[in-house]
Amino acid sequence: MAPALQAACAAFARYQTLAEQAGVALRPTPIQPTSCCGRGCNGCVWEGFYDAATFWIEDAETALTAA
């Protein structure tokens, strides 16, 4: 597993645990791409995933801070 993907998955798990403990509902996590061709395309599906992961983490932090 790529280090960036491993970090994203770890953050997802950490925030989901914190949200569960706080009784806060979070949106579903972004789904990992399955259609990457591996050619390093500009606008790769993984770039979109990591952008979505960053937004999800920010959204989770906001939800937990408001709780």
Backbone as CSV, one residue per row, in Angstrom:
resi,resn,N_x,N_y,N_z,CA_x,CA_y,CA_z,C_x,C_y,C_z
1,MET,0.857,-1.173,0.000,0.000,0.000,0.000,0.903,1.235,0.000
2,ALA,0.590,2.179,-0.861,1.369,3.416,-0.962,1.289,4.196,0.350
3,PRO,2.366,4.879,0.722,2.357,5.627,1.985,1.210,6.650,2.087
4,ALA,0.909,7.346,1.001,-0.177,8.336,1.044,-1.525,7.653,1.259
5,LEU,-1.729,6.510,0.625,-2.972,5.769,0.805,-3.054,5.225,2.222
6,GLN,-1.954,4.733,2.729,-1.915,4.215,4.095,-2.240,5.328,5.090
7,ALA,-1.694,6.522,4.866,-1.969,7.655,5.754,-3.436,8.063,5.692
8,ALA,-4.007,8.079,4.494,-5.424,8.441,4.340,-6.312,7.423,5.053
9,CYS,-6.035,6.151,4.859,-6.846,5.106,5.506,-6.720,5.178,7.029
10,ALA,-5.522,5.476,7.518,-5.324,5.606,8.960,-6.111,6.804,9.496
11,ALA,-6.110,7.900,8.757,-6.873,9.088,9.182,-8.362,8.787,9.174
12,PHE,-8.835,8.089,8.139,-10.250,7.714,8.090,-10.624,6.920,9.339
13,ALA,-9.811,5.927,9.659,-10.100,5.067,10.817,-10.069,5.861,12.112
14,ARG,-9.075,6.737,12.251,-8.938,7.532,13.475,-10.153,8.436,13.676
15,TYR,-10.551,9.152,12.636,-11.688,10.065,12.769,-13.004,9.315,12.927
16,GLN,-13.140,8.173,12.295,-14.360,7.388,12.479,-14.466,6.901,13.921
17,THR,-13.356,6.503,14.515,-13.353,6.073,15.911,-13.705,7.233,16.833
18,LEU,-13.082,8.382,16.593,-13.374,9.556,17.414,-14.837,9.971,17.280
19,ALA,-15.363,9.910,16.071,-16.761,10.288,15.840,-17.699,9.320,16.535
20,GLU,-17.379,8.043,16.465,-18.217,7.032,17.136,-18.229,7.278,18.644
21,GLN,-17.072,7.570,19.206,-16.985,7.827,20.639,-17.758,9.087,21.036
22,ALA,-17.783,10.080,20.134,-18.465,11.342,20.421,-19.932,11.322,20.005
23,GLY,-20.353,10.239,19.360,-21.732,10.155,18.895,-22.021,11.070,17.721
24,VAL,-21.008,11.300,16.891,-21.130,12.180,15.729,-21.185,11.327,14.467
25,ALA,-22.126,11.653,13.600,-22.240,10.938,12.320,-21.380,11.644,11.272
26,LEU,-20.562,10.880,10.569,-19.735,11.414,9.493,-20.217,10.870,8.156
27,ARG,-19.909,11.621,7.106,-20.206,11.136,5.761,-19.375,9.875,5.497
28,PRO,-19.806,9.060,4.528,-18.967,7.915,4.141,-17.622,8.402,3.614
29,THR,-16.594,7.624,3.833,-15.264,7.986,3.329,-15.226,7.863,1.812
30,PRO,-14.313,8.594,1.165,-14.168,8.462,-0.282,-13.787,7.026,-0.658
31,ILE,-14.259,6.602,-1.790,-13.974,5.238,-2.271,-12.676,5.253,-3.070
32,GLN,-11.818,4.283,-2.794,-10.551,4.188,-3.515,-10.799,3.870,-4.991
33,PRO,-10.060,4.534,-5.880,-10.223,4.284,-7.313,-9.847,2.850,-7.690
34,THR,-10.498,2.365,-8.709,-10.175,1.027,-9.229,-9.808,1.088,-10.704
35,SER,-9.803,2.305,-11.267,-9.602,2.419,-12.715,-8.312,3.118,-13.114
36,CYS,-7.334,3.184,-12.238,-6.067,3.840,-12.566,-5.308,3.013,-13.596
37,CYS,-4.809,3.705,-14.630,-4.063,3.002,-15.674,-2.576,2.911,-15.354
38,GLY,-2.111,3.712,-14.373,-0.717,3.652,-13.964,0.239,4.433,-14.839
39,ARG,-0.292,5.279,-15.730,0.585,6.037,-16.628,0.917,7.429,-16.116
40,GLY,0.454,7.789,-14.930,0.756,9.104,-14.376,0.019,10.229,-15.075
41,CYS,-1.213,9.980,-15.441,-2.013,10.962,-16.172,-2.198,12.247,-15.373
42,ASN,-2.265,13.359,-16.099,-2.642,14.627,-15.481,-4.125,14.513,-15.134
43,GLY,-4.465,14.723,-13.863,-5.850,14.533,-13.437,-6.150,13.074,-13.123
44,CYS,-5.160,12.357,-12.655,-5.309,10.940,-12.306,-6.436,10.750,-11.288
45,VAL,-7.085,9.612,-11.375,-8.165,9.308,-10.434,-7.667,9.344,-8.987
46,TRP,-6.391,9.047,-8.766,-5.843,9.089,-7.412,-5.736,10.518,-6.908
47,GLU,-5.469,11.485,-7.802,-5.447,12.885,-7.390,-6.820,13.282,-6.864
48,GLY,-7.860,12.866,-7.569,-9.223,13.145,-7.127,-9.520,12.492,-5.792
49,PHE,-9.056,11.270,-5.615,-9.266,10.564,-4.353,-8.596,11.313,-3.204
50,TYR,-7.345,11.721,-3.397,-6.632,12.404,-2.317,-7.234,13.772,-2.028
51,ASP,-7.740,14.458,-3.045,-8.450,15.717,-2.807,-9.710,15.459,-1.979
52,ALA,-10.445,14.414,-2.351,-11.664,14.059,-1.610,-11.321,13.630,-0.187
53,ALA,-10.218,12.918,-0.018,-9.796,12.484,1.316,-9.454,13.687,2.185
54,THR,-8.756,14.664,1.616,-8.414,15.877,2.356,-9.683,16.605,2.787
55,PHE,-10.641,16.741,1.875,-11.897,17.399,2.213,-12.641,16.614,3.296
56,TRP,-12.662,15.281,3.181,-13.357,14.455,4.172,-12.745,14.658,5.557
57,ILE,-11.423,14.678,5.631,-10.736,14.862,6.910,-11.053,16.227,7.497
58,GLU,-11.023,17.273,6.662,-11.368,18.614,7.135,-12.803,18.655,7.635
59,ASP,-13.704,18.014,6.903,-15.113,17.963,7.284,-15.285,17.204,8.604
60,ALA,-14.563,16.119,8.772,-14.637,15.339,10.006,-14.129,16.152,11.188
61,GLU,-13.018,16.870,10.987,-12.485,17.707,12.065,-13.486,18.783,12.473
62,THR,-14.142,19.375,11.486,-15.155,20.402,11.771,-16.324,19.802,12.553
63,ALA,-16.772,18.644,12.127,-17.900,17.988,12.813,-17.549,17.630,14.244
64,LEU,-16.333,17.161,14.459,-15.919,16.775,15.810,-15.681,18.003,16.698
65,THR,-15.229,19.074,16.125,-15.014,20.302,16.895,-16.350,20.899,17.321
66,ALA,-17.348,20.771,16.468,-18.675,21.319,16.762,-19.436,20.478,17.780
67,ALA,-18.988,19.254,17.975,-19.715,18.336,18.883,-19.499,18.683,20.332
